[in-house]
Amino acid sequence: MRRLPRTCGRVVSGLLAFLLASAVALLASAQPAAAHGTLAMSTPESGATVNEPLTSVRLYFTEKAAANAFFTITAPGGVRVDNGWSYGEPKPLDKPVREYFLVNGQFEPREYTTGFPAVVPVSHLPAKGQYSVSYLSVASDGDTVRGTLTFRYNGRVTAAPQGWSAPSTQPDPALVAATEQHGSSGQGSAVPTTAVESAAPPSAAAAAPPTGSTEESGPGALAWVGWAVAVAAAGAAAGFVVWRRRRSASTGKSTGRGRTSSANSGRRGGGARSTTRTGAGRTVGAKPSGGKVGAATVAQSTGDKRRPTTVPAARKGNAVVTARTGVAADPTPTEPAKAPTTTDGTTTVDPGPRLDTDLAAVTPGSRLSNTHLALLVGGLVIALLAGFGLARIGTGDESPAGGTARPPAAGQAESATDGHQHPAGTGPHTHRGDGATGETLATGTTVSAGGYTLQPLERSQPPGVRADYRFRIVGTDRQPATRFAVVHDKPLHLIVVGRDLSGYQHLHPTMAPDGTWSVPVTLARPGGYRVYADFSVTATNGTQVPLVLGVDHTVPGAHTPTALPPAQAETTAGPYAVSMNGTPTVGVTAPVHFQVSGAPTTPVQLEPYLGAYGHLVVVREGDLGYVHVHPEPELVDGSVKFWLTAPSSGRYRAFFDFQVAGKVHTAEFTINVP
C-alpha cells in the first residue's frame, strides 16, 4: 500500500485531533442541568445575613408556583412565623436559568430570564439566629418542586401580632397526592448549594452547611458507563495524536520513504532477529536465527513515555543486537549493508525505524503504518461516539417520561440514597423517588433493596439473655458484601426497636473477614422486634449504595404491648432535660431542634457523636418505616438541628442520641403529624 506523504499525514492527524476535540466539547455540553419550575433566586438570598427587620420572604421560581403550593418560615427554636402567601409581580432574574425539557427522547434547553415570586409574609422575628424557609409545589409538567433555604437574622427582635398563634397547617392533600403520583425525585432549585460528600465518594465526606436546596437525581449506570467510555476514548486518541506529533518533532529528520534503513539491513546480515512489544511490564526478547541468543525483560516506565528504552535483545558472537521498545522489526529480508562497529569491536545493529521518526517511514509490515494509525484513531472515534450514544440513552431513560429521576441542577448535590440519615451537613434535600410515593421517604420495611439482602443467622433469642446477633449483607451473587463505607464514624449501624416502638437500641457490630457481622444483644421483654441495618456498601465499580434494610426478630413469651406515650415537647434522658421544637410536615423538609440542659436549666456541654452533635432515628408507627433525617454538623443557635421530611400523616417515635462526658444518652419523643 502506498503510504501518505509526511505533509498529508500531518494534515490527517490535525483533522483527527480537531474531530476529537469537537466531540469532547459536544460531550461536555450534552448533560442536562436542571428540572422544571426551579427556585432561581430569593430575597433574602440563601445563606445571607439580614441585619434589619423584614416583613416577607420572596421566592422567585422559573414559573408561577401552584395555587395550592405550601410555604413555611421557621424561626430559631423551631417556631413557625409564616402567615400564608401570595403571588408577587414578576421580576428579571439576576442570572438566567436554563431548564431542560424532554423532546423526542432528547433534552432540549430553554432559558428563563424572569422570576415569578411567591411572597411569604413574616409575622414577627422572635429571636436572632438561623431562619429556615421550606416550600412544596408542583410544576406545570407535574414535577415536584421541594426544598429549603436558610438565612441568618442579626437584627432586633420584633413582637408577635396581638392574638398571634404559630401555624400548624399541613399541605393541601391534593398537593401531597400530586407529588406522590409523579415519578420525579422532586426538588427544583437553581440556587447553588455547597455540599462535600463524606466517607468515600460519591457519598462519603462531610458536607458543608446547607445554603440552598438540593436535588438528588442524575444519570443512571448506563449513562455513566457511556460517559466513561467516551472520555476514555477521547483521552486515549487525543493523547496518542499529541504524543506522535511531539515525537515526530523531536527527531528533526526522517527517512521519508517506506523502506527499511541500512541499519535494519545490517541486522539481517548479523543473523539475529529481535522482537519488541509495547506496554509496561512486557517482555522484550530475541529469536535466534542461529547460535545462542540472549533475552531481556523490560518493565517500561510509565512515568516517562518520551524516552524509548534500549536493551540488549540478542547476542551472537561479538555482535550485540539492540532494540527500542515499541517497534517490531520488519521480517522481510532486505539487501545487506555494513553495520557500524564500535571501538570495543562489537557490532551494534538498529532493528528498524524508531518511534521518533515520521510514521510515513514505517514499512507496510510495521505496526505503526499509516493504515494502522487510521484504524487505531478511527476505532477510538467510534468508541467515543458509542460512549456518547450510551450516555444519551442513559439520560433519556431517566427522563420524566420514564417515571424516574431528572438530571440534577448545576451546583446541586447528588447522592441518591435510601438511608435514614446522611453525613452531617448534607442539608435538606430529597432523594431519587422521594416524590413518587410516601413510602419511599420511609425505608427499612423490606429485607431486600438495591440488590442487597439482610440475611440474619438467628431469628429469635430468649428474653433477658445476652446473645450474639449475627447477620450478613448478601448481594445478588449470593456472596456476602465485605466493602462498606464509613458513615457517621461507623461502617454499619444496627438499630433494634420493638414493634410497639419501645426497647430502642443503637448498636455497632463488627465484621469478620467472611462478611459476617456480630454484636451482643440483650432483649428484656418478650415480643416482636424490628432490626435495621443502616449502611453504605461499596459496589464492585467503586460506587456507594446507601441502604436501610429491616428484618423481624422474635423473643418468645407472653407479650404485653406498651402504649405509645402522648406527644410532648420535653422529656428527660438520665440527669438531663431535653426539649424538641419544630413542626414536622408531610412532604416538606422541616427543621427540628433539640435543646439539652441540666438541672434546672443549666446548658450542657455536648460532645460530638457519630460525626455531629447528635444522632436521630425516627420510626413510623404501624409499618415501622425508617424515616430520612439529615443532621447539621455543628450546633445551630445552641441546639442540635436536624432536617426531617415526614412521609405521611400519623404518629412517629423519635430517638435522639447525644453524648456528654463520654456517655451516650437517648431522649425519646412521640411526634404527631396531622
C-alpha positions as CSV (number, residue, x, y, z in Angstrom):
1,M,0.0,0.0,0.0
2,R,1.3,3.5,-0.9
3,R,1.9,5.5,2.2
4,L,0.9,9.0,2.8
5,P,3.4,11.8,2.4
6,R,4.5,13.4,5.6
7,T,2.6,16.6,5.0
8,C,-0.6,14.7,4.2
9,G,-0.1,12.6,7.3
10,R,0.2,15.8,9.4
11,V,-3.0,17.2,7.9
12,V,-4.9,13.9,8.6
13,S,-3.5,14.0,12.2
14,G,-4.7,17.6,12.6
15,L,-8.1,16.8,11.3
16,L,-8.5,13.8,13.6
17,A,-7.4,16.0,16.6
18,F,-9.9,18.6,15.6
19,L,-12.6,15.9,15.4
20,L,-11.8,14.6,18.8
21,A,-11.7,18.0,20.4
22,S,-15.1,18.8,18.9
23,A,-16.6,15.6,20.1
24,V,-15.2,16.1,23.6
25,A,-16.7,19.6,23.6
26,L,-20.0,18.3,22.5
27,L,-19.9,15.6,25.1
28,A,-19.1,18.0,27.9
29,S,-22.1,20.2,27.0
30,A,-24.6,17.4,26.5
31,Q,-25.6,16.9,30.1
32,P,-28.9,18.4,31.1
33,A,-28.7,20.6,34.1
34,A,-32.0,21.4,35.8
35,A,-35.5,20.3,36.4
36,H,-38.7,22.3,35.9
37,G,-40.1,25.1,38.0
38,T,-36.9,25.6,39.9
39,L,-36.2,28.2,42.5
40,A,-34.0,30.7,40.7
41,M,-33.4,33.3,43.4
42,S,-34.8,34.6,46.7
43,T,-34.9,37.7,48.9
44,P,-33.1,37.4,51.2
45,E,-30.6,35.2,49.4
46,S,-30.0,31.7,50.6
47,G,-27.2,31.8,53.2
48,A,-27.4,35.6,53.6
49,T,-27.2,37.6,56.9
50,V,-30.0,40.1,57.5
51,N,-29.4,42.9,59.9
52,E,-32.7,44.8,59.6
53,P,-36.3,43.5,60.3
54,L,-38.0,42.1,57.2
55,T,-41.7,41.6,56.7
56,S,-41.7,38.9,54.0
57,V,-39.6,36.4,52.1
58,R,-39.8,36.3,48.3
59,L,-39.0,33.1,46.4
60,Y,-38.6,33.5,42.6
61,F,-39.4,30.4,40.5
62,T,-39.0,30.0,36.8
63,E,-42.8,29.6,36.6
64,K,-45.6,30.5,38.9
65,A,-46.0,28.3,41.9
66,A,-49.1,26.1,42.0
67,A,-52.2,27.7,43.5
68,N,-52.1,25.2,46.4
69,A,-48.3,25.5,47.0
70,F,-47.2,25.3,50.6
71,F,-44.6,27.5,52.3
72,T,-43.2,27.7,55.9
73,I,-40.8,30.0,57.7
74,T,-39.3,28.6,60.9
75,A,-37.6,30.8,63.5
76,P,-34.7,29.6,65.7
77,G,-36.0,27.1,68.1
78,G,-38.5,25.6,65.6
79,V,-41.4,28.0,65.9
80,R,-43.2,28.8,62.6
81,V,-43.6,32.6,61.8
82,D,-45.1,32.4,58.3
83,N,-48.5,33.8,57.6
84,G,-49.9,32.4,54.3
85,W,-48.5,33.5,50.9
86,S,-49.5,35.3,47.7
87,Y,-48.2,35.9,44.2
88,G,-45.9,38.8,43.5
89,E,-45.0,40.8,40.4
90,P,-42.6,39.0,38.0
91,K,-39.0,40.3,38.1
92,P,-36.0,39.8,35.9
93,L,-33.7,37.2,37.3
94,D,-30.2,38.2,38.4
95,K,-28.9,35.3,36.3
96,P,-30.7,33.4,33.6
97,V,-31.7,29.9,34.4
98,R,-31.6,27.0,31.9
99,E,-34.0,24.2,32.2
100,Y,-34.3,21.1,30.0
101,F,-37.4,19.5,28.5
102,L,-37.6,16.1,27.0
103,V,-38.5,16.3,23.3
104,N,-38.5,13.2,21.1
105,G,-36.2,11.4,23.6
106,Q,-33.7,14.2,23.8
107,F,-33.4,17.0,26.4
108,E,-33.9,20.4,24.8
109,P,-32.7,23.5,26.7
110,R,-34.8,26.6,27.5
111,E,-33.5,29.7,29.2
112,Y,-35.6,31.7,31.6
113,T,-34.9,35.3,32.5
114,T,-38.0,36.1,34.5
115,G,-38.7,35.1,38.1
116,F,-42.2,34.6,39.3
117,P,-42.3,35.3,43.1
118,A,-44.2,33.7,45.9
119,V,-44.4,36.2,48.7
120,V,-44.5,34.7,52.2
121,P,-45.2,37.2,55.0
122,V,-43.1,37.1,58.2
123,S,-45.4,37.6,61.2
124,H,-42.6,38.6,63.6
125,L,-38.9,37.9,64.3
126,P,-38.8,36.3,67.8
127,A,-35.1,35.7,68.0
128,K,-31.8,36.2,66.4
129,G,-30.3,33.2,64.6
130,Q,-31.0,31.0,61.7
131,Y,-34.4,31.1,59.9
132,S,-35.5,28.3,57.5
133,V,-37.8,28.7,54.5
134,S,-39.3,25.5,53.1
135,Y,-41.5,25.1,50.0
136,L,-43.5,22.4,48.3
137,S,-45.2,22.8,44.9
138,V,-45.9,21.1,41.6
139,A,-44.5,22.4,38.3
140,S,-46.7,22.6,35.2
141,D,-45.3,19.4,33.9
142,G,-46.0,17.5,37.1
143,D,-42.5,17.6,38.6
144,T,-42.4,18.0,42.4
145,V,-40.7,21.3,43.5
146,R,-39.5,20.9,47.0
147,G,-36.6,22.4,49.0
148,T,-35.4,24.5,51.9
149,L,-33.1,27.6,52.2
150,T,-31.8,29.3,55.2
151,F,-30.7,32.9,56.2
152,R,-29.4,34.3,59.5
153,Y,-31.1,37.2,61.2
154,N,-29.0,39.5,63.4
155,G,-31.4,42.5,63.8
156,R,-33.6,43.5,66.6
157,V,-36.3,41.1,67.9
158,T,-39.9,42.1,66.9
159,A,-43.1,41.2,68.8
160,A,-45.8,38.9,67.6
161,P,-49.1,40.5,66.4
162,Q,-51.9,40.6,69.0
163,G,-53.6,37.3,69.2
164,W,-51.0,35.6,67.1
165,S,-50.6,31.8,67.3
166,A,-48.0,29.8,65.4
167,P,-49.5,28.0,62.4
168,S,-49.5,24.2,62.4
169,T,-51.1,23.8,59.0
170,Q,-50.2,21.0,56.6
171,P,-50.0,20.9,52.8
172,D,-53.2,20.5,50.8
173,P,-53.9,16.8,50.5
174,A,-54.3,17.3,46.7
175,L,-50.8,18.7,46.6
176,V,-49.4,15.8,48.5
177,A,-51.2,13.4,46.3
178,A,-49.9,15.1,43.2
179,T,-46.3,14.8,44.4
180,E,-46.9,11.1,45.3
181,Q,-48.3,10.3,41.9
182,H,-45.4,11.8,39.9
183,G,-42.3,9.7,39.5
184,S,-39.9,12.6,39.8
185,S,-37.5,13.0,42.6
186,G,-39.0,16.3,43.2
187,Q,-36.9,19.3,44.1
188,G,-36.3,22.1,41.7
189,S,-33.9,24.7,42.8
190,A,-31.3,26.6,40.8
191,V,-29.9,28.2,43.9
192,P,-26.4,26.9,44.3
193,T,-25.5,24.9,47.3
194,T,-22.2,23.8,48.7
195,A,-22.1,20.1,49.6
196,V,-19.0,18.0,50.0
197,E,-19.5,14.3,50.4
198,S,-18.1,12.2,53.2
199,A,-16.8,8.7,53.9
200,A,-15.8,7.8,50.3
201,P,-17.0,9.1,47.0
202,P,-19.7,9.5,45.9
203,S,-21.4,10.0,49.2
204,A,-18.8,9.9,51.7
205,A,-17.3,13.2,53.1
206,A,-18.7,15.7,55.4
207,A,-20.7,18.3,53.6
208,A,-21.0,22.0,54.1
209,P,-24.0,23.5,55.9
210,P,-26.9,24.0,53.6
211,T,-27.2,27.3,51.8
212,G,-29.9,26.3,49.5
213,S,-31.9,23.3,48.4
214,T,-30.5,20.3,46.7
215,E,-31.8,17.6,44.4
216,E,-30.8,14.0,44.2
217,S,-31.2,12.8,40.7
218,G,-29.0,12.1,37.7
219,P,-27.9,9.7,35.1
220,G,-28.1,6.0,35.8
221,A,-25.5,3.3,35.4
222,L,-25.9,3.1,31.6
223,A,-25.3,6.9,31.3
224,W,-22.2,6.9,33.5
225,V,-20.8,3.9,31.5
226,G,-21.3,5.9,28.3
227,W,-19.6,8.9,29.7
228,A,-16.7,6.8,30.9
229,V,-16.2,5.1,27.6
230,A,-16.4,8.4,25.7
231,V,-14.0,10.2,27.9
232,A,-11.5,7.3,27.9
233,A,-11.6,7.0,24.1
234,A,-11.2,10.8,23.7
235,G,-8.4,10.9,26.1
236,A,-6.6,8.0,24.5
237,A,-7.0,9.2,21.0
238,A,-6.1,12.8,21.7
239,G,-3.1,11.7,23.8
240,F,-1.8,9.5,21.1
241,V,-2.0,12.1,18.4
242,V,-0.3,14.7,20.6
243,W,2.4,12.2,21.6
244,R,3.0,11.2,18.0
245,R,3.5,14.8,16.9
246,R,5.8,15.6,19.7
247,R,7.9,12.5,18.9
248,S,8.0,13.4,15.3
249,A,9.1,16.9,16.1
250,S,11.9,15.8,18.3
251,T,13.9,14.0,15.6
252,G,14.2,16.8,13.1
253,K,14.8,14.3,10.2
254,S,13.1,11.1,8.9
255,T,13.8,8.7,6.1
256,G,10.9,10.0,4.1
257,R,10.3,6.6,2.4
258,G,8.7,3.3,3.2
259,R,12.0,1.4,3.1
260,T,14.0,-0.2,5.9
261,S,17.2,1.5,6.9
262,S,20.6,0.3,6.2
263,A,21.0,-0.5,9.9
264,N,17.9,-2.7,9.7
265,S,19.6,-4.5,6.7
266,G,22.7,-4.9,8.7
267,R,20.7,-6.6,11.4
268,R,19.6,-9.2,8.9
269,G,23.2,-9.7,8.0
270,G,24.0,-10.3,11.6
271,G,21.7,-13.3,11.6
272,A,19.7,-12.3,14.7
273,R,16.0,-11.2,14.8
274,S,14.8,-9.1,17.6
275,T,11.2,-8.6,18.6
276,T,9.8,-6.0,21.0
277,R,6.4,-5.2,22.3
278,T,5.0,-2.0,23.8
279,G,3.4,-1.6,27.2
280,A,4.6,-1.6,30.8
281,G,5.9,-4.9,32.0
282,R,6.0,-6.5,28.6
283,T,8.8,-8.9,27.7
284,V,11.3,-7.9,25.2
285,G,13.1,-10.9,23.7
286,A,15.0,-12.2,20.7
287,K,14.5,-15.1,18.5
288,P,17.8,-16.5,17.2
289,S,18.4,-17.5,13.6
290,G,21.5,-19.3,14.5
291,G,23.7,-19.6,17.6
292,K,22.7,-18.9,21.2
293,V,20.8,-15.7,21.7
294,G,20.2,-13.9,24.9
295,A,16.9,-12.2,26.0
296,A,15.9,-9.4,28.3
297,T,12.7,-8.5,30.1
298,V,11.9,-4.8,30.3
299,A,9.4,-3.2,32.6
300,Q,8.9,0.1,30.8
301,S,8.3,3.1,33.0
302,T,5.0,4.8,32.7
303,G,6.4,7.9,34.1
304,D,8.5,9.0,31.1
305,K,6.9,7.9,27.9
306,R,9.0,10.2,25.8
307,R,12.2,8.2,26.0
308,P,12.2,4.8,24.4
309,T,14.0,2.1,26.3
310,T,17.0,0.4,24.6
311,V,18.0,-3.0,25.8
312,P,20.4,-5.8,24.6
313,A,18.0,-8.1,22.9
314,A,20.3,-10.8,21.4
315,R,24.0,-11.7,21.2
316,K,25.8,-13.8,18.6
317,G,29.5,-13.9,18.9
318,N,30.7,-10.4,19.4
319,A,27.6,-8.9,17.8
320,V,25.1,-7.2,20.1
321,V,21.7,-6.5,18.7
322,T,19.8,-3.7,20.4
323,A,16.1,-3.0,20.2
324,R,14.0,0.0,21.0
325,T,10.8,-0.8,22.8
326,G,7.6,-0.2,20.9
327,V,8.9,-1.2,17.4
328,A,8.5,-4.6,15.7
329,A,11.2,-5.5,13.3
330,D,10.3,-6.0,9.7
331,P,10.6,-9.7,8.9
332,T,11.1,-9.1,5.2
333,P,14.7,-9.7,4.1
334,T,16.5,-6.7,2.7
335,E,19.8,-6.1,1.0
336,P,22.8,-6.5,3.3
337,A,24.6,-3.5,4.5
338,K,27.5,-2.8,6.7
339,A,26.8,-2.5,10.3
340,P,28.7,0.2,12.3
341,T,31.5,-1.1,14.5
342,T,32.2,0.3,18.0
343,T,35.6,0.9,19.5
344,D,35.4,-2.3,21.6
345,G,35.0,-4.4,18.5
346,T,31.3,-5.2,18.9
347,T,28.8,-4.5,16.3
348,T,25.6,-2.7,17.1
349,V,22.5,-3.2,14.9
350,D,19.4,-1.0,15.0
351,P,16.4,-3.2,14.3
352,G,14.4,-0.7,12.3
353,P,12.7,2.6,12.3
354,R,12.5,4.4,15.6
355,L,9.4,5.8,17.2
356,D,10.7,9.3,16.9
357,T,10.8,9.1,13.1
358,D,8.0,10.1,10.8
359,L,5.3,7.4,10.7
360,A,5.3,7.5,6.9
361,A,8.7,5.9,7.0
362,V,7.5,2.7,8.6
363,T,7.2,-0.3,6.4
364,P,3.9,-1.9,5.5
365,G,4.6,-4.6,8.0
366,S,5.2,-2.2,10.8
367,R,2.5,-1.8,13.5
368,L,2.6,1.9,13.2
369,S,1.9,2.3,9.5
370,N,-0.5,4.9,8.2
371,T,-3.1,2.2,7.7
372,H,-2.8,1.0,11.3
373,L,-2.8,4.6,12.5
374,A,-6.0,5.3,10.7
375,L,-7.6,2.2,12.0
376,L,-6.5,2.9,15.6
377,V,-7.7,6.5,15.6
378,G,-10.9,5.5,13.7
379,G,-11.6,2.9,16.3
380,L,-11.2,5.4,19.1
381,V,-13.5,7.8,17.4
382,I,-16.1,5.1,17.1
383,A,-15.7,4.3,20.8
384,L,-16.1,8.0,21.6
385,L,-19.3,8.2,19.6
386,A,-20.6,5.0,21.1
387,G,-19.9,6.3,24.6
388,F,-21.7,9.5,23.7
389,G,-24.7,7.5,22.4
390,L,-24.8,5.3,25.6
391,A,-24.8,8.4,27.7
392,R,-27.6,10.0,25.8
393,I,-29.6,6.8,26.0
394,G,-28.9,6.5,29.7
395,T,-30.0,10.1,30.3
396,G,-33.1,9.7,28.2
397,D,-34.1,6.6,30.1
398,E,-34.3,8.6,33.2
399,S,-36.5,11.3,31.9
400,P,-39.8,12.3,33.5
401,A,-41.5,10.3,30.8
402,G,-39.8,7.2,32.1
403,G,-41.0,8.0,35.6
404,T,-37.6,8.3,37.1
405,A,-35.2,11.0,38.1
406,R,-34.4,14.1,36.1
407,P,-30.9,15.5,35.5
408,P,-29.6,17.4,38.5
409,A,-29.3,21.1,38.5
410,A,-25.9,22.7,38.4
411,G,-24.3,23.1,41.8
412,Q,-26.7,20.6,43.4
413,A,-25.6,17.7,45.4
414,E,-26.1,14.2,44.0
415,S,-26.1,11.2,46.3
416,A,-29.3,9.2,45.7
417,T,-29.8,7.2,48.9
418,D,-32.4,5.4,50.8
419,G,-30.6,5.7,54.2
420,H,-32.4,7.5,57.1
421,Q,-29.6,9.8,57.9
422,H,-26.8,11.3,55.8
423,P,-23.4,12.7,56.7
424,A,-23.6,15.8,58.9
425,G,-24.1,18.9,56.8
426,T,-25.8,17.2,53.9
427,G,-28.6,19.6,54.4
428,P,-32.2,19.5,53.4
429,H,-32.9,17.7,50.1
430,T,-34.9,15.0,48.5
431,H,-34.0,11.6,47.2
432,R,-34.4,9.7,44.0
433,G,-38.0,8.5,44.2
434,D,-39.0,10.8,47.1
435,G,-41.7,12.3,45.1
436,A,-43.1,9.0,43.9
437,T,-44.9,7.8,47.0
438,G,-44.9,8.5,50.7
439,E,-43.4,5.1,51.2
440,T,-40.1,6.0,49.6
441,L,-39.4,8.5,52.3
442,A,-39.5,5.7,54.9
443,T,-37.3,2.7,54.4
444,G,-36.4,-0.4,56.4
445,T,-39.8,-2.0,55.7
446,T,-38.2,-4.6,53.4
447,V,-35.4,-7.1,53.9
448,S,-34.0,-6.5,50.4
449,A,-33.3,-3.3,48.4
450,G,-30.8,-2.0,45.9
451,G,-29.6,-5.5,45.0
452,Y,-28.7,-6.4,48.6
453,T,-30.4,-8.5,51.3
454,L,-30.2,-8.6,55.1
455,Q,-29.6,-12.3,55.9
456,P,-29.9,-13.0,59.7
457,L,-28.3,-16.1,61.1
458,E,-30.6,-16.1,64.1
459,R,-34.3,-15.1,64.1
460,S,-35.0,-15.3,67.8
461,Q,-33.5,-15.4,71.3
462,P,-34.6,-16.0,74.9
463,P,-35.8,-12.9,77.0
464,G,-33.2,-11.3,79.2
465,V,-30.3,-13.4,77.8
466,R,-27.2,-11.7,76.2
467,A,-26.7,-13.4,72.8
468,D,-24.8,-12.6,69.7
469,Y,-26.9,-11.3,66.9
470,R,-25.2,-12.4,63.6
471,F,-26.1,-11.5,60.0
472,R,-24.7,-10.9,56.6
473,I,-25.4,-8.4,53.8
474,V,-25.7,-10.5,50.7
475,G,-25.6,-9.3,47.1
476,T,-27.3,-10.6,44.0
477,D,-24.4,-13.1,43.6
478,R,-25.4,-14.6,46.9
479,Q,-22.0,-13.7,48.3
480,P,-21.6,-11.6,51.5
481,A,-20.6,-8.0,50.9
482,T,-17.4,-7.0,52.7
483,R,-16.7,-3.5,51.4
484,F,-18.5,-0.8,53.4
485,A,-18.0,2.9,53.6
486,V,-17.6,4.6,56.9
487,V,-20.6,6.9,57.5
488,H,-21.2,8.6,60.8
489,D,-17.9,7.2,62.0
490,K,-19.0,3.6,61.6
491,P,-19.3,1.2,58.6
492,L,-22.7,-0.1,59.8
493,H,-25.3,1.0,62.3
494,L,-27.7,-1.6,63.8
495,I,-30.9,-0.3,65.2
496,V,-33.2,-2.5,67.3
497,V,-36.7,-1.4,68.3
498,G,-39.8,-3.2,69.5
499,R,-42.9,-3.3,67.2
500,D,-44.6,-1.2,69.9
501,L,-41.7,1.4,69.4
502,S,-40.2,0.5,72.8
503,G,-36.9,-1.1,73.7
504,Y,-34.7,1.1,71.3
505,Q,-31.0,0.2,71.0
506,H,-28.4,1.7,68.7
507,L,-25.5,-0.8,68.2
508,H,-22.3,-1.0,66.2
509,P,-21.4,-4.6,65.2
510,T,-18.1,-5.8,64.0
511,M,-17.5,-7.7,60.7
512,A,-15.5,-10.9,60.3
513,P,-13.3,-11.4,57.2
514,D,-16.0,-13.6,55.7
515,G,-18.6,-10.8,55.8
516,T,-20.4,-12.0,58.9
517,W,-21.4,-9.2,61.3
518,S,-22.0,-9.8,65.0
519,V,-22.9,-7.8,68.1
520,P,-24.2,-8.9,71.6
521,V,-27.8,-8.0,72.2
522,T,-30.0,-8.3,75.3
523,L,-33.8,-8.1,74.9
524,A,-35.5,-8.0,78.2
525,R,-39.2,-8.3,77.1
526,P,-40.9,-10.9,75.0
527,G,-42.4,-9.8,71.8
528,G,-41.6,-8.8,68.2
529,Y,-38.7,-6.5,67.3
530,R,-37.5,-4.9,64.1
531,V,-33.8,-4.9,63.3
532,Y,-32.5,-2.3,60.9
533,A,-29.1,-2.4,59.2
534,D,-28.1,1.2,58.1
535,F,-25.0,1.1,55.9
536,S,-23.4,2.2,52.7
537,V,-21.9,-0.8,50.7
538,T,-19.2,-0.2,48.2
539,A,-20.1,-1.9,44.9
540,T,-17.5,-3.5,42.6
541,N,-17.4,-0.4,40.4
542,G,-16.4,1.8,43.4
543,T,-19.8,3.5,43.8
544,Q,-21.6,3.5,47.1
545,V,-25.1,2.2,47.7
546,P,-26.6,3.7,50.9
547,L,-29.4,1.5,52.2
548,V,-31.5,0.7,55.2
549,L,-32.7,-2.9,55.4
550,G,-35.0,-4.3,58.0
551,V,-35.9,-7.8,59.3
552,D,-38.1,-9.1,62.1
553,H,-36.7,-10.7,65.3
554,T,-38.7,-12.5,68.0
555,V,-38.3,-13.0,71.7
556,P,-40.7,-15.9,72.7
557,G,-43.1,-15.4,75.7
558,A,-46.2,-13.6,76.7
559,H,-46.1,-10.1,75.2
560,T,-47.9,-7.1,76.6
561,P,-47.6,-4.1,74.2
562,T,-46.5,-0.8,75.7
563,A,-48.8,2.1,74.8
564,L,-47.1,4.8,72.8
565,P,-46.7,7.9,75.1
566,P,-48.5,11.1,74.1
567,A,-46.7,13.8,72.1
568,Q,-44.8,16.2,74.3
569,A,-42.2,18.9,73.8
570,E,-40.0,17.9,76.7
571,T,-38.6,14.7,78.2
572,T,-35.7,13.5,80.3
573,A,-32.7,11.4,79.4
574,G,-30.7,10.4,82.6
575,P,-30.0,13.6,84.5
576,Y,-30.7,15.9,81.5
577,A,-33.8,17.6,80.3
578,V,-34.3,17.6,76.6
579,S,-36.8,19.7,74.6
580,M,-37.8,19.3,71.0
581,N,-39.1,22.1,68.8
582,G,-40.3,22.1,65.3
583,T,-43.3,21.3,63.1
584,P,-42.8,18.1,61.1
585,T,-44.8,18.5,57.9
586,V,-45.9,15.9,55.3
587,G,-43.8,16.1,52.2
588,V,-41.9,19.2,53.4
589,T,-38.3,19.3,54.6
590,A,-38.7,20.9,58.0
591,P,-36.2,21.7,60.8
592,V,-36.4,20.1,64.2
593,H,-34.3,21.4,67.1
594,F,-33.2,19.6,70.2
595,Q,-32.0,21.5,73.3
596,V,-30.2,19.7,76.2
597,S,-30.0,21.3,79.6
598,G,-29.1,20.3,83.2
599,A,-30.9,21.0,86.4
600,P,-32.7,23.2,86.4
601,T,-31.9,24.9,83.1
602,T,-28.1,24.9,83.0
603,P,-26.7,24.4,79.5
604,V,-24.9,21.2,78.9
605,Q,-21.6,20.8,77.1
606,L,-22.5,18.3,74.3
607,E,-19.7,16.3,72.7
608,P,-19.5,15.2,69.0
609,Y,-21.2,11.9,68.5
610,L,-21.1,9.9,65.2
611,G,-20.0,12.9,63.2
612,A,-22.3,15.5,64.6
613,Y,-23.6,16.7,68.0
614,G,-26.4,14.2,68.0
615,H,-28.0,11.3,66.1
616,L,-31.7,11.0,65.3
617,V,-33.7,7.9,64.4
618,V,-37.4,8.4,63.5
619,V,-39.7,5.3,63.1
620,R,-43.3,5.4,61.9
621,E,-46.0,3.6,63.9
622,G,-47.6,0.7,62.2
623,D,-45.3,-0.4,59.3
624,L,-42.2,0.7,61.3
625,G,-40.9,2.8,58.3
626,Y,-37.5,4.3,58.9
627,V,-37.5,8.0,58.1
628,H,-34.9,10.2,56.3
629,V,-33.2,12.6,58.7
630,H,-30.3,14.9,57.9
631,P,-28.2,16.4,60.8
632,E,-26.3,19.7,60.9
633,P,-22.6,19.2,61.6
634,E,-22.4,22.0,64.2
635,L,-24.7,23.4,66.9
636,V,-27.2,25.9,65.5
637,D,-28.0,28.7,68.0
638,G,-27.1,26.4,70.8
639,S,-29.3,23.5,69.7
640,V,-28.9,20.3,67.7
641,K,-30.6,20.7,64.4
642,F,-32.0,18.1,62.0
643,W,-33.9,18.2,58.8
644,L,-36.9,15.9,58.8
645,T,-39.3,15.1,55.9
646,A,-42.4,13.3,57.2
647,P,-43.6,10.8,54.5
648,S,-47.2,10.8,55.7
649,S,-49.6,11.8,58.4
650,G,-49.6,9.6,61.5
651,R,-47.6,9.0,64.7
652,Y,-43.8,8.6,64.9
653,R,-41.3,7.9,67.6
654,A,-38.1,9.9,67.6
655,F,-35.0,8.6,69.3
656,F,-32.4,11.4,69.9
657,D,-28.9,10.2,70.9
658,F,-26.4,12.6,72.4
659,Q,-23.1,12.4,74.3
660,V,-22.0,14.2,77.5
661,A,-18.7,13.4,79.3
662,G,-18.2,10.3,77.2
663,K,-21.6,8.7,77.9
664,V,-24.4,8.4,75.3
665,H,-28.0,9.2,76.4
666,T,-31.2,8.8,74.5
667,A,-34.2,11.0,74.6
668,E,-37.5,9.7,73.2
669,F,-40.3,11.7,71.7
670,T,-43.7,11.0,70.2
671,I,-44.5,13.1,67.1
672,N,-48.0,13.6,65.7
673,V,-48.1,14.6,62.1
674,P,-51.7,15.7,61.2
